Amino acid sequence: MSERIKIADELHRKGYSCAQAVAVACADLVDVPKEFLFKATEGFGAGMGTMDGVCGALSGGLLIAGLKNSSGNLDNPKSKGATMKISKAMLTSFRTKSGAIICRELKGIDTGKMICSCPNCIKHGVEVVEENLR
């Protein structure tokens, strides 16, 4: 288990959402303060606050991907395609590991059968960041 996964798990146990736990645990990969990552991902938790959206753990990881890969060039935005390629790889890997990407499906809200727990989603969220943003 990587150090980032351990940190993310500790943060989640402390009360961070899945998105916050992944993003803050991966802060060392980007030049952004942890407080900003915490604030920026707050609305992504619980499937974007509704359980109908993408899992927060994946969303937090995707935020890190954008921050890591984007050129940040407002006048000549050329990094979008490369970042979307990374996002697609992360989403595909997360789906393979977790069984779905939508929070309500992962938690079995409609079926009564949980596919993947929040702690495991967080683990997978950090793993896909580490796999794709070396």
Residue pairs with C-beta under 8 A, 6 or more apart in sequence:
1 123
2 126
2 127
2 130
4 25
4 26
4 28
4 126
4 129
4 130
5 25
5 122
5 123
5 126
5 127
7 24
7 25
8 21
8 22
8 24
8 25
8 26
8 122
8 123
8 125
8 126
9 21
9 119
9 122
9 123
11 20
11 21
11 24
11 25
12 18
12 21
12 118
12 119
12 122
16 24
16 38
17 41
17 42
17 44
17 45
17 46
17 56
18 45
18 46
18 55
18 56
18 57
18 60
18 118
18 121
18 122
18 125
19 41
19 42
19 44
19 45
19 56
19 57
19 59
19 60
19 63
20 37
20 38
20 41
20 42
20 45
20 56
20 60
21 57
21 60
21 122
22 41
22 56
22 57
22 60
22 61
22 64
22 122
22 125
22 126
22 129
23 37
23 38
23 40
23 41
23 60
23 61
23 63
23 64
24 34
24 37
24 38
24 41
25 126
26 60
26 61
26 64
26 126
26 129
26 130
26 133
27 33
27 34
27 37
29 64
29 68
29 129
29 133
30 37
30 64
30 67
30 68
32 67
37 60
37 63
37 64
40 63
41 56
41 59
41 60
41 63
43 49
44 53
44 54
44 56
44 59
44 60
44 63
45 56
46 56
46 103
47 53
47 54
47 55
47 56
47 102
47 103
47 104
48 54
48 56
48 59
48 103
51 103
51 104
51 107
51 109
52 102
52 103
52 104
53 59
53 102
53 103
54 101
54 102
54 103
55 94
55 98
55 100
55 101
55 102
55 103
55 106
55 121
55 125
56 103
56 121
57 94
57 118
57 121
57 122
57 124
57 125
57 126
58 90
58 91
58 94
58 101
58 121
58 124
58 125
58 128
60 125
61 90
61 94
61 125
61 126
61 128
61 129
62 87
62 90
62 91
64 129
64 133
65 83
65 86
65 87
65 90
65 129
65 132
65 133
66 83
66 87
68 133
69 79
69 82
69 83
69 86
69 133
70 79
70 80
70 83
71 77
71 78
71 79
73 79
86 132
86 133
89 128
89 131
89 132
90 128
90 129
90 131
90 132
91 101
93 124
93 127
93 128
93 131
93 132
94 101
94 124
94 125
94 128
95 101
97 124
97 127
97 128
98 106
98 115
98 116
98 120
98 121
98 124
99 105
99 106
99 115
99 116
100 106
100 115
100 116
104 110
105 115
106 114
106 115
106 116
106 121
107 114
107 115
108 114
108 115
116 124
